[in-house]
Amino acid sequence: MASSHRRENGDGLANGDAGKNIPKEFTDIIGGHGYFQMTMFTFFFFCSVPHCLHNLVMAFFAPNIDHWCARPPQIIQANISVEQWRNASLPLVRSRIGSEEISRCTMYAASVNNGSLSVDKSRDPVKCSAWEYDTTFYHNTMVDEWDLVCDREWLVSMSKTVYMVAFLIAATTCGQMSDRFGRRKVVIVCLIDFLIASSLTLLSTNFIMFLVLRFFVALGITSIFTVSYVIMTEIVSLEYRSIYCFTFKYGWVFGYMLMPYIAWLVPSWFWFQMIITLPWFGLLCVFWVVPETPRWLLTHGKHAELEQVLIRAARLNGKDAKQAKADIHLYVTHSTQKEEKNSKTVFDLLRTPALRRNTINIYFCWFIISYIYYALSWNTNDLGGDPYWNFFMCGAVELPSGLIFMVICRYIGHRTGLLIANVLAGLCLLAMIFVPPEMIWLTITLSMSGKFFNNASFDIVYVYTAEIFPTVVRNVAVGSSSTFARIGALIAPFIRQVADVTHYTVPMIVPGTLSILSGLLVLLLPETLGKKVPDTLEEGEIFARKQDLHRNSAKHKNLTNGVEMVER
């Protein structure tokens, strides 16, 4: 009986294994970076491309198109040109910028007498019952198919908001579902949901049907993207994880830059939707062979499947299978990994005064950054010029902004970097107010510059949030901050309606001013450059008061490790 008891040394290891090199992480067995990780990364990288396409595609499905009341049949039969009709039959109204323009939504009663156009301007104009559309840039959009103009224009904004509501729901629930049922199962179920909903959108007979289906598209594709990111971070070792995480975002950027080319080549929303849906049927076949993550298998006691996955990965990375199998046995037997029993909630962030102040400050910052990001992304065709080129540039500026500010922040810190990026983004928006309408090139330049700094802010605030909050509430802090970012994205689509009921400068003044304000408020937050980040709530409160913890450590290296992905 006594022989069945094994004595343990001070490290918790059985004496029989004390002299053996026991792996601390499964990446010590299969290798932290190799063919296995690169294959998985490549697959998930290309999954992020269509995620961006579906997220921002309404910019081309339902763009802001010039429109006017349609000519009645008798006017067309009389060979009255569009220019003659517009100049004679449409009243002049005040535009958003205060100048006069031809009405888009009303018309005077008109008839044809002896081949000439006769207009009765003694009566009040009446609302249009049908419209004609400018086809200079766009053909076969949802706007002209379902007349989403004038009194129905708000439906376009609502469709974007509905998508973002589903985005928020998926981002906050898919993590819990994948923790319970497994990463792979959740991805496959969500992919099937996405494929069904996205395919059915092609059969939409009205915009409301399309809107409802878009909700389920967003639920599926957001969950796929988020859980795929979790899988990727769990199969890479700590030293390579930050590189993988940073590179992963460029799948989104590639999709952003690809979208205007697809829209230009395929001007019909129906065929555009077909193109961004069909490739996912091929991905479904690939997802069937994607393994469950070793970390999930270990925490749920599925040791046999864990061994199969790790041996296969070890072979792909060129490791000896026999040695890997022996190491797996030691790893499973002596693993100290346990499911985290972290009962911390967002209320812990608000319990003490300094942490509460910083939490509210960070929430406000995330809200403004996300609002500006989507407002600029969805409204590039309002800038003037070529909308396809505008959208491409809006995505292209994301390539250098993250890299440049990543280098800058290594020297000045993330707090100062966030201050600079937010203030400069706000100044670019405010400067657009003073640009004359004919100087389209300057408007576009300022808008792209604002997007450059805004994207840098998004990259910085994610890392900075992970730095200033203690370890025990770091995931809670980043996750709840992401919720406020989603709320900002929810209201961004209605920026054009705000201009209609107020003044055309309001959509630039409000976010521009608030961006500068959020940048200045960052000064109230602690600097993290060269400082040890807090672990406990007590340390977090001290750190929140801008007091050094007086302990040396590496420069906040790999702080985002273990923090859930925050999507745009």
C-alpha atoms as one frame of an Amber mdcrd trajectory, in Angstrom:
protein
   0.000   0.000   0.000   2.813   2.292   0.923   4.361   1.761  -2.489   1.358
   3.366  -4.170   2.158   6.728  -2.590   4.691   8.864  -4.419   6.632  11.502
  -2.554   6.843  14.872  -4.253   9.663  17.351  -4.173   9.256  21.051  -3.483
   8.186  21.745  -7.055   5.278  19.327  -6.867   6.990  16.704  -8.996   7.088
  13.044  -8.180  10.557  11.913  -7.091  10.620   9.428  -9.932  10.350  12.260
 -12.450  12.354  14.897 -10.623  15.377  14.439 -12.822  13.455  14.522 -16.074
  12.939  17.565 -18.260   9.186  17.956 -17.918   7.529  20.229 -20.532   5.807
  23.265 -19.047   3.790  23.957 -22.198   2.737  21.681 -25.044   4.691  23.964
 -27.405   7.813  22.642 -25.666   6.867  19.277 -27.187   5.844  20.224 -30.715
   7.868  23.422 -31.068   6.573  26.956 -30.646   6.880  27.854 -34.326   6.987
  25.509 -37.281   5.138  24.066 -40.266   2.127  23.181 -38.126   1.708  26.737
 -36.799   2.425  28.356 -40.161  -0.152  26.171 -41.908  -2.808  27.016 -39.345
  -1.874  30.707 -39.416  -2.101  30.884 -43.214  -5.551  29.350 -43.134  -6.850
  31.668 -40.414  -5.194  34.682 -42.058  -7.227  34.139 -45.215 -10.343  33.629
 -43.092  -9.955  37.212 -41.874 -10.104  38.560 -45.451 -13.812  37.759 -46.103
 -14.555  38.840 -42.532 -13.604  42.392 -43.517 -15.463  42.100 -46.828 -18.761
  41.229 -45.129 -18.190  43.765 -42.367 -17.801  46.806 -44.633 -19.528  45.668
 -47.830 -22.562  47.936 -47.335 -20.356  50.794 -48.508 -20.834  49.311 -51.998
 -24.128  47.471 -51.594 -25.928  50.669 -50.587 -23.737  53.692 -51.340 -24.846
  57.314 -51.391 -25.928  57.736 -55.036 -27.161  60.928 -56.638 -30.857  60.500
 -57.481 -33.882  62.494 -58.593 -37.568  61.986 -59.271 -38.095  59.681 -62.228
 -39.590  61.026 -65.439 -43.197  59.907 -66.005 -43.739  57.621 -69.036 -45.252
  60.402 -71.155 -42.192  62.581 -70.539 -39.871  59.796 -71.658 -42.010  59.153
 -74.752 -41.711  62.817 -75.652 -37.908  62.425 -75.679 -37.432  64.923 -72.867
 -33.837  64.502 -71.691 -32.811  63.994 -68.088 -31.156  67.416 -67.974 -34.265
  69.143 -69.321 -36.417  67.304 -66.788 -34.177  68.047 -63.826 -33.725  71.732
 -64.636 -37.413  72.402 -65.297 -39.371  70.050 -63.007 -37.336  69.723 -59.833
 -37.374  72.493 -57.213 -34.254  74.015 -55.723 -33.516  73.199 -52.077 -30.748
  73.899 -49.590 -27.984  71.300 -49.666 -26.103  70.007 -46.619 -23.345  72.551
 -47.177 -25.801  75.456 -47.460 -25.772  75.947 -51.238 -28.721  75.443 -53.582
 -29.174  72.145 -55.345 -31.885  70.311 -57.253 -34.256  68.401 -54.978 -33.777
  64.659 -54.798 -37.118  63.848 -53.222 -39.752  66.242 -54.632 -40.971  67.448
 -58.026 -43.427  69.840 -59.635 -46.401  68.527 -61.569 -45.432  68.309 -65.223
 -47.000  67.376 -68.557 -46.246  67.432 -72.283 -47.947  69.943 -74.582 -47.166
  69.802 -78.289 -43.924  67.952 -77.602 -42.743  70.484 -75.033 -42.402  70.085
 -71.275 -44.969  72.074 -69.281 -44.359  72.518 -65.534 -46.896  73.853 -63.014
 -44.861  75.723 -60.358 -47.931  77.404 -58.875 -48.567  74.355 -56.724 -46.366
  72.940 -53.984 -43.937  70.227 -55.019 -45.031  66.620 -54.403 -43.002  63.664
 -53.187 -41.439  61.357 -55.736 -43.032  57.980 -56.313 -40.063  56.648 -58.306
 -36.461  57.665 -58.900 -33.723  57.685 -61.477 -30.111  57.217 -60.397 -26.683
  58.434 -61.418 -24.805  55.482 -62.929 -21.395  57.160 -63.213 -19.866  54.870
 -60.589 -22.548  52.437 -59.413 -24.868  49.968 -61.142 -27.369  47.509 -59.693
 -27.041  48.468 -56.033 -29.616  47.884 -53.316 -30.342  51.592 -53.344 -31.727
  51.626 -56.878 -33.234  48.127 -56.622 -35.311  48.891 -53.512 -35.358  52.723
 -53.654 -33.484  53.239 -50.387 -33.540  57.015 -50.671 -35.380  59.974 -49.143
 -37.845  58.616 -46.558 -36.275  55.144 -46.803 -32.625  56.214 -46.586 -32.502
  55.437 -42.851 -32.892  51.724 -43.658 -29.325  51.672 -44.991 -27.995  52.979
 -41.679 -30.224  50.565 -39.793 -28.778  47.607 -41.719 -25.272  48.543 -40.570
 -26.443  48.946 -36.987 -28.214  45.563 -37.037 -25.005  43.979 -38.303 -23.057
  45.594 -35.456 -25.607  44.400 -32.879 -24.969  40.841 -34.062 -21.242  41.608
 -34.055 -21.491  42.629 -30.390 -23.541  39.571 -29.415 -21.176  37.176 -31.173
 -18.013  38.779 -29.807 -19.288  38.563 -26.222 -20.757  35.048 -26.333 -18.676
  32.955 -28.731 -15.747  32.851 -26.313 -17.902  31.290 -23.601 -19.417  28.812
 -26.053 -16.012  27.756 -27.357 -14.737  27.311 -23.793 -17.640  24.997 -23.062
 -18.144  23.042 -26.285 -14.729  23.336 -27.929 -13.196  25.752 -30.429 -13.565
  23.475 -33.435 -17.232  22.602 -32.878 -18.243  26.223 -32.424 -16.395  27.279
 -35.576 -18.073  24.572 -37.678 -21.569  25.366 -36.343 -21.055  29.100 -36.910
 -19.680  28.455 -40.400 -22.791  26.469 -41.314 -24.966  29.288 -39.923 -23.005
  31.790 -41.985 -23.199  29.774 -45.201 -26.969  29.338 -44.907 -27.656  32.989
 -44.073 -25.208  34.387 -46.624 -26.610  32.166 -49.374 -30.190  33.113 -48.533
 -29.364  36.819 -48.866 -29.069  36.138 -52.594 -32.764  35.230 -52.576 -33.855
  38.378 -50.733 -37.046  39.796 -52.207 -36.987  42.982 -50.120 -34.556  44.908
 -47.967 -36.086  43.843 -44.635 -35.477  40.199 -45.529 -31.888  41.055 -46.416
 -31.466  42.965 -43.143 -32.627  39.995 -41.028 -30.337  37.600 -42.886 -27.399
  39.992 -42.453 -27.899  39.687 -38.706 -27.245  35.944 -38.886 -24.348  36.477
 -41.308 -22.722  38.730 -38.710 -23.337  36.237 -35.900 -21.634  33.476 -37.849
 -18.675  35.260 -39.390 -17.766  37.211 -36.236 -17.741  34.024 -34.181 -15.597
  32.278 -36.801 -13.081  35.102 -36.810 -12.894  35.430 -33.026 -12.596  31.713
 -32.263 -10.097  31.220 -35.105  -7.924  33.866 -33.517  -8.127  32.076 -30.163
  -7.106  28.786 -31.811  -4.146  30.483 -33.456  -2.886  32.095 -30.236  -3.204
  28.819 -28.331  -0.983  26.820 -30.683   1.910  29.326 -30.777   4.545  29.696
 -28.061   4.823  32.869 -26.014   7.902  34.219 -27.792   6.220  34.079 -31.224
   2.676  34.952 -30.206   2.968  38.730 -30.450   4.376  38.421 -34.000   1.525
  36.152 -35.066  -1.071  38.448 -33.460   0.317  41.563 -35.126   0.574  39.922
 -38.559  -2.921  38.455 -38.288  -4.557  41.899 -38.522  -3.244  42.377 -42.040
  -5.730  39.829 -43.334  -8.365  42.446 -42.503  -6.318  45.154 -44.263  -5.895
  42.979 -47.361  -9.667  42.421 -47.489 -10.204  46.164 -47.053  -7.992  46.970
 -50.040  -9.412  44.131 -52.143 -13.038  45.189 -51.739 -13.095  48.218 -54.114
 -11.512  46.118 -56.882 -14.235  43.495 -56.574 -16.906  46.216 -56.514 -15.421
  47.846 -59.615 -15.173  44.573 -61.542 -18.576  43.303 -60.358 -20.938  46.307
 -60.097 -23.972  44.196 -59.113 -24.555  43.657 -55.375 -25.977  40.196 -56.143
 -22.818  38.929 -57.840 -20.626  40.675 -55.275 -22.442  38.764 -52.533 -22.013
  35.559 -54.518 -18.255  36.117 -54.797 -17.731  36.703 -51.068 -19.919  33.711
 -50.124 -18.841  30.840 -52.411 -15.219  30.519 -51.153 -16.518  29.690 -47.682
 -17.964  26.400 -48.921 -14.385  25.332 -49.641 -13.296  26.508 -46.214 -15.935
  24.282 -44.638 -14.044  21.263 -45.976 -10.810  22.601 -44.507 -12.362  23.285
 -41.097 -13.281  19.596 -40.798  -9.576  18.733 -40.588  -8.627  21.605 -38.249
  -7.808  19.978 -34.884  -9.157  21.007 -31.507  -6.689  23.093 -29.510  -4.457
  21.133 -27.122  -5.210  23.560 -24.299  -8.953  22.908 -24.497  -8.430  19.130
 -24.733  -6.183  19.209 -21.673  -8.516  21.272 -19.492 -11.435  18.991 -20.413
  -9.549  15.760 -19.725  -9.552  14.479 -23.343  -6.046  13.044 -23.093  -6.284
  10.456 -25.876  -7.326  13.056 -28.457  -4.721  15.452 -27.041  -1.993  12.886
 -27.701  -3.137  12.359 -31.300  -3.172  16.108 -32.010   0.232  16.756 -30.457
   1.953  13.798 -32.151   0.593  14.902 -35.530   1.765  18.478 -34.888   5.180
  17.284 -33.706   5.659  15.272 -36.895   4.712  18.282 -39.045   7.292  20.350
 -37.172   9.975  17.722 -37.710  10.050  16.397 -34.138  10.694  12.777 -33.173
   7.321  11.059 -32.639   8.577   8.626 -29.968  10.155  11.389 -27.913   7.038
  13.511 -28.370   4.843  10.704 -27.068   7.016  10.323 -23.955   6.974  14.075
 -23.370   3.197  14.167 -23.785   2.830  11.569 -21.051   4.962  13.645 -18.692
   3.163  16.841 -19.680  -0.300  15.395 -19.017   0.745  13.697 -15.811   2.462
  16.686 -14.231   0.684  19.572 -15.887  -0.211  22.272 -13.460  -2.694  23.800
 -15.841  -6.108  24.247 -14.318  -9.174  26.048 -15.440  -8.960  29.594 -14.230
 -11.265  30.298 -11.356 -11.318  33.991 -11.999 -14.560  35.358 -10.689 -13.582
  38.967 -11.342 -16.165  41.068 -13.139 -16.453  44.557 -14.522 -17.630  45.695
 -11.093 -14.125  45.058  -9.776 -12.905  47.682 -12.245 -15.327  50.214 -10.754
 -14.958  49.373  -7.058 -11.965  51.585  -6.183 -11.667  55.283  -7.153  -8.464
  55.306  -9.216  -9.313  52.163 -11.175 -12.846  53.448 -11.689 -11.540  56.729
 -13.107  -9.189  54.939 -15.489 -11.869  52.457 -16.550 -14.347  55.179 -17.532
 -11.559  57.054 -19.310 -10.562  53.993 -21.351 -14.208  53.145 -22.163 -14.707
  56.648 -23.556 -11.518  56.347 -25.613 -12.573  53.018 -27.170 -16.046  54.380
 -27.935 -14.718  57.417 -29.824 -12.015  55.521 -31.717 -14.461  52.892 -32.974
 -17.105  55.476 -33.884 -14.631  57.427 -36.019 -13.199  54.269 -37.619 -16.551
  53.080 -38.971 -17.835  56.559 -39.791 -14.812  57.102 -42.032 -14.930  53.593
 -43.511 -18.610  53.605 -44.469 -18.768  57.115 -45.906 -15.812  57.325 -48.268
 -18.110  57.934 -51.257 -19.264  61.206 -49.640 -15.768  62.677 -50.022 -16.054
  63.298 -53.752 -13.863  61.966 -56.525 -13.570  58.265 -57.317 -15.263  56.254
 -54.515 -13.318  53.097 -55.383  -9.978  54.854 -55.050 -11.117  56.557 -51.837
 -12.061  53.247 -50.270  -8.820  51.615 -51.354  -6.766  54.413 -49.804  -8.839
  54.241 -46.629  -7.681  50.639 -46.242  -4.142  51.209 -47.526  -3.320  53.753
 -44.811  -3.776  50.980 -42.233  -0.673  49.211 -43.568   1.905  51.781 -42.413
   0.039  53.340 -39.478   0.297  50.319 -37.192   3.948  49.686 -38.055   5.015
  53.303 -37.665   3.319  53.827 -34.322   4.490  50.430 -33.057   8.073  51.651
 -33.508   7.328  55.109 -32.112   5.663  53.699 -28.988   8.761  51.696 -28.159
  10.459  55.028 -27.416   7.680  57.312 -26.187   5.310  54.780 -24.622   1.754
  53.793 -25.498   0.145  56.574 -23.478   1.963  59.321 -25.378   1.417  57.486
 -28.662  -2.326  57.273 -27.978  -2.404  60.961 -27.058  -0.703  61.971 -30.317
  -2.800  59.680 -32.532  -6.150  60.747 -31.026  -5.372  64.461 -31.121  -4.081
  64.381 -34.710  -7.100  62.322 -35.860  -9.401  64.908 -34.291  -7.528  67.834
 -35.849  -7.810  66.239 -39.307 -11.590  65.907 -38.912 -11.961  69.505 -37.712
  -9.771  70.805 -40.545 -12.184  69.293 -43.090 -14.788  71.875 -42.027 -12.763
  74.709 -43.517 -12.037  73.090 -46.896 -13.940  74.679 -49.829 -16.234  72.191
 -51.658 -14.227  72.475 -54.888 -10.987  71.339 -53.179 -11.923  67.654 -53.184
  -8.277  66.549 -53.126  -7.698  68.316 -49.813 -10.856  66.840 -48.280  -9.722
  63.351 -49.275  -6.199  63.986 -47.962  -7.471  65.123 -44.570  -9.900  62.224
 -44.363  -7.179  59.668 -45.162  -4.835  61.339 -42.671  -7.559  61.124 -40.027
  -8.007  57.425 -40.825  -4.239  56.900 -40.562  -4.105  58.278 -37.020  -7.422
  56.699 -36.021  -6.215  53.245 -37.040  -3.014  53.805 -35.056  -5.178  54.694
 -32.056  -7.080  51.415 -32.431  -3.845  49.414 -32.451  -2.381  51.308 -29.490
  -5.440  51.363 -27.224  -5.730  47.576 -27.357  -2.191  47.053 -26.052  -2.331
  50.012 -23.662  -5.553  48.737 -22.060  -3.841  45.400 -21.403  -0.949  47.265
 -19.797  -2.703  49.535 -17.322  -5.103  46.997 -15.803  -3.978  44.272 -13.369
  -3.609  40.678 -14.516  -6.628  39.381 -12.580  -9.014  41.684 -14.491  -7.117
  42.172 -17.750  -9.429  40.044 -19.902 -12.453  41.674 -18.268 -11.028  45.137
 -18.946 -10.247  44.484 -22.615 -13.506  42.617 -23.215 -15.701  45.300 -21.625
 -13.776  48.016 -23.469 -14.538  46.175 -26.699 -18.228  46.401 -25.814 -18.005
  50.196 -25.782 -16.171  50.063 -29.101 -19.096  48.105 -30.545 -21.535  50.709
 -29.180 -19.554  53.368 -31.016 -19.837  51.293 -34.180 -23.605  50.947 -33.628
 -24.241  54.676 -33.918 -21.650  55.422 -36.622 -24.012  54.539 -39.530 -26.378
  57.387 -38.620 -23.765  60.080 -39.181 -25.478  61.133 -42.433 -28.878  61.459
 -40.727 -27.274  63.729 -38.119 -26.132  66.040 -40.913 -29.656  66.110 -42.366
 -31.311  67.321 -39.155 -28.516  69.623 -37.941 -25.678  70.997 -40.063 -23.288
  69.293 -42.454 -20.328  70.180 -40.204 -21.747  68.475 -37.077 -20.579  64.943
 -38.068 -17.037  66.357 -38.232 -17.147  68.752 -35.281 -18.505  66.294 -32.704
 -16.175  63.306 -33.316 -13.234  65.602 -34.051 -13.669  67.464 -30.769 -14.290
  64.276 -28.796 -11.213  62.633 -30.340  -9.046  65.519 -29.161 -10.715  65.407
 -25.745 -10.136  61.655 -25.414  -6.499  62.202 -26.374  -6.042  64.840 -23.681
  -7.816  62.682 -21.102  -5.167  60.027 -21.702  -2.829  62.286 -19.727  -4.809
  61.290 -16.630  -3.829  57.660 -17.172  -0.538  56.129 -15.967   2.520  55.783
 -18.178   3.595  52.170 -18.752   6.913  52.615 -20.554   9.573  50.691 -18.627
   7.197  50.031 -15.719   6.066  46.747 -14.206   2.428  46.138 -14.953   0.174
  45.325 -11.977  -0.979  41.804 -11.119  -3.467  42.237  -8.255  -6.313  44.698
  -7.758  -4.330  46.329  -4.958  -1.355  46.873  -7.264  -3.739  48.049  -9.954
  -5.122  50.758  -7.678  -1.608  51.955  -6.821  -0.603  51.909 -10.488  -3.795
  53.751 -11.463  -2.691  56.615  -9.219   0.436  56.930 -11.395   2.624  55.493
  -8.621   5.465  53.166  -9.637   5.254  49.690  -8.169   9.041  49.934  -7.560
   9.741  46.553  -9.075  11.907  45.870 -12.087  10.743  43.776 -14.990  11.024
  43.531 -18.761   9.383  46.282 -20.727   5.790  45.051 -20.663   6.683  42.310
 -23.133   3.898  40.299 -24.764   1.213  41.935 -22.649  -1.521  41.005 -25.056
  -0.838  37.314 -24.581  -3.821  35.681 -22.978  -6.068  38.649 -23.738  -8.976
  37.974 -26.053  -8.852  39.384 -29.542 -10.567  42.726 -29.967 -11.957  43.160
 -33.423 -12.470  46.302 -35.375
